[in-house]
Amino acid sequence: MSYEILFTTRFEDLASKALTNAFVNPLRFLTEDECWKLLQWKVFHKEPCPEELVGIGKDIAIDCDGLPLAVVVIAAVLANLEKKKMVWKEVAKNTSSHMSKRTKDYEKILKLSYNHLPMHLKPCFLYFGVFEEDTEIPVRKLTLLWVAEGFIEKVEHKSSEDVAEEYLADLINRGLVIVAKRRSGGGVKACKVHDLLRDMCLRIGVEDKFMKVIQNQISIYEQQHRLSIHSHSAPSVSRPFGLHVRSLLGNLPDPSTSILCNLKLLKVLDLSTIDLRMYNPTGIEVLVLLKFLAVSSIPSSIEKFENLEVLFVDNKEVVEISEILFNMTKLRHVHFTGGAQFAESWCVRAAEHESFQINNLQNVSSIFIHDENAEKILKCSPHLRRLKCKLTVFWDSSDNNYRYPALNFLNQLESLNIYFHPSYVSDDASPDLTSLPLNLRKLTLRNFDLSWKQMKIIGELPKLEVLKLRDVTIEGKRWVTSEGEFQELRFLELDGVQIEHWNALTDHFPKLEQLVLRSCLQHLEIPSDLGKNNEIMEMKSSKSLSPAPNLYEVSWQHSDLRFFLCLFRFCTS
């Protein structure tokens, strides 16, 4: 006797917990064509759609982003309007606005997911309302904001950022958050929420005084703890202002006014849309509780922010950073969009063999390491987990020779991204990678000439899961892997790699799941044994190559596994 049980759920992992031999059927988002078919059926039923409305109707269906509920909501709007082209054009101009007006009809459906969230996830979900509509939100920035806001509970032996990513994974599994981009290692790089859910976040946020989006004027009467300004021109301010505000993001008013003096309880401030070099921010030094700061240049009063944990600098040119910044005891994440280098005065002290205070930095990008003094300064950051840097050759006065920075002292480093900047002071054009940190899980190398010995050193990194080689030349344009290499590698990217021959056996990449090839030589032949031990293997290529014949077949078997799971089907016999 056989039987089948079919049920739906919001929880991705419920299927595996319910039955050991359960079959999980992922309920994906609708395609554009499926959205259009559903829209036609809800509006016209069995009648055909008039030809003049087809084009506009398809545009409206596309705006629903594949969510069936969104199609049903907008179809209810269209069904009650005249079936005329000009009328439908008005709806198409602002589909989300029309859906929002009808959302109350479906509020109970939408709020079911929110009401059943654990308490620790509710503020994290509502926080999506502070971002503009249809924004793809970088996960690293999002999780750091959550930490700064105090949403993340402390878990023993786990960093707050790791716990925050677990919270995000839970929201994704519950169908409330959409994965917009994946990382090479399989994690989530960017995410977003559907417009209908974002509208719900905004309504609940205002009701609970959790947060509010401002379009024109910031009022003295604002009681919300978080304000997000979405006006394309700086809004006016009704002063005094800021007595209740904990977070201020978006397109802010002129910081040279006294607005910042009233924000003494502020923990999160995003001034990245303002060029601080054009202003003299009044009162910014009183923001001693700041934990998260995004700016276009480093404020002169940076040392006042003794509680700062995260600093994003969206600079256009390379900036100098002083010892003061790295000595801030609570600072853990520093990012410079346009790159940074250590101040000359700091390098002079390093040359005089002065010792430096050990800091708590965990994530730094992007730093230029161009001499032995910069290398010495970097040694005061032994707790780094992620580092993005630009290296060049320099003269080592103690050894009396040219060499490249050694990074093996970074014992906790998990992710390393290096751009090699060629130097003309040495005949040796290839950096020495004999001293890479052994705990690396992700390594990105750009603009390198790599010897066979260096490729072997990379292959023997015991925990390496992701390797990206970009604009790299391998010695002799030949890559021969050996037994015991790349045992944990799951993702391999070769982008602009100068290689003509690649030899690898079955057991050289036993866990490889993804191979990405871009701008490689067209006659490069992919090893036929590559991926034979893997049940899942995916290959992406932007050029015509000569792959093993089984790779394309298994590639498409794997592609469906990355879709979001929402509907579960169980079969037993």
Number of C-alpha atoms within 10 A of each C-alpha: 4 6 8 9 10 10 9 13 14 17 17 20 16 15 21 14 10 10 12 10 13 17 15 18 15 17 13 14 17 17 14 17 13 15 26 22 14 18 26 22 16 18 21 16 11 9 9 11 15 11 10 11 16 15 10 19 23 18 16 26 28 19 19 25 18 20 19 16 15 26 25 20 22 27 22 16 16 20 14 9 12 10 16 11 16 12 13 18 16 12 20 19 13 12 21 19 16 17 23 19 12 14 21 12 11 14 13 12 12 17 15 10 15 21 11 10 16 9 10 12 18 16 19 22 20 21 20 22 24 23 19 16 16 12 14 17 19 15 21 14 14 20 23 21 23 21 21 21 20 14 18 22 11 11 10 7 6 9 10 21 17 13 17 24 20 13 20 22 15 18 21 22 19 20 18 19 19 18 21 16 17 13 10 20 18 14 13 20 17 19 20 22 25 18 23 21 24 24 21 19 26 20 17 18 22 16 12 13 14 19 28 24 22 17 16 15 14 20 15 14 13 18 18 21 21 26 22 21 24 20 15 11 12 16 18 14 17 13 13 13 19 27 17 18 21 21 24 22 21 23 21 24 19 19 18 15 14 16 20 21 17 19 25 20 18 25 24 25 20 20 23 20 14 18 14 18 11 8 12 13 18 15 17 23 17 18 23 19 18 24 25 27 23 19 20 20 20 21 15 9 10 15 15 17 21 16 18 25 22 24 21 22 21 20 19 12 12 15 18 13 16 15 15 10 15 23 18 21 16 17 23 19 20 19 21 25 15 15 21 22 20 21 14 14 11 18 22 13 14 18 14 9 11 12 11 18 14 16 20 20 24 18 21 19 21 22 25 21 24 20 18 22 21 22 18 20 23 20 18 19 22 17 19 24 19 20 19 19 18 19 19 19 25 18 16 15 9 7 8 8 10 14 19 21 21 16 17 15 16 23 16 17 24 19 20 21 18 19 19 19 16 16 15 9 11 14 8 13 15 20 20 18 19 15 13 20 20 19 18 23 20 21 18 16 18 20 18 21 19 21 20 16 13 19 18 19 15 20 23 18 20 17 17 24 21 24 22 18 18 20 17 20 20 18 16 13 16 16 18 12 18 16 14 15 21 26 20 21 25 21 22 21 21 20 19 18 23 21 20 16 16 14 16 17 17 15 18 22 28 20 21 24 21 22 20 16 19 16 16 20 17 12 14 16 16 17 16 17 17 23 26 18 14 14 11 19 25 20 20 14 16 12 13 14 15 13 17 15 10 14 21 14 13 17 18 14 13 16 13 11 11 11 12 19 22 20 18 23 15 19 14 13 7
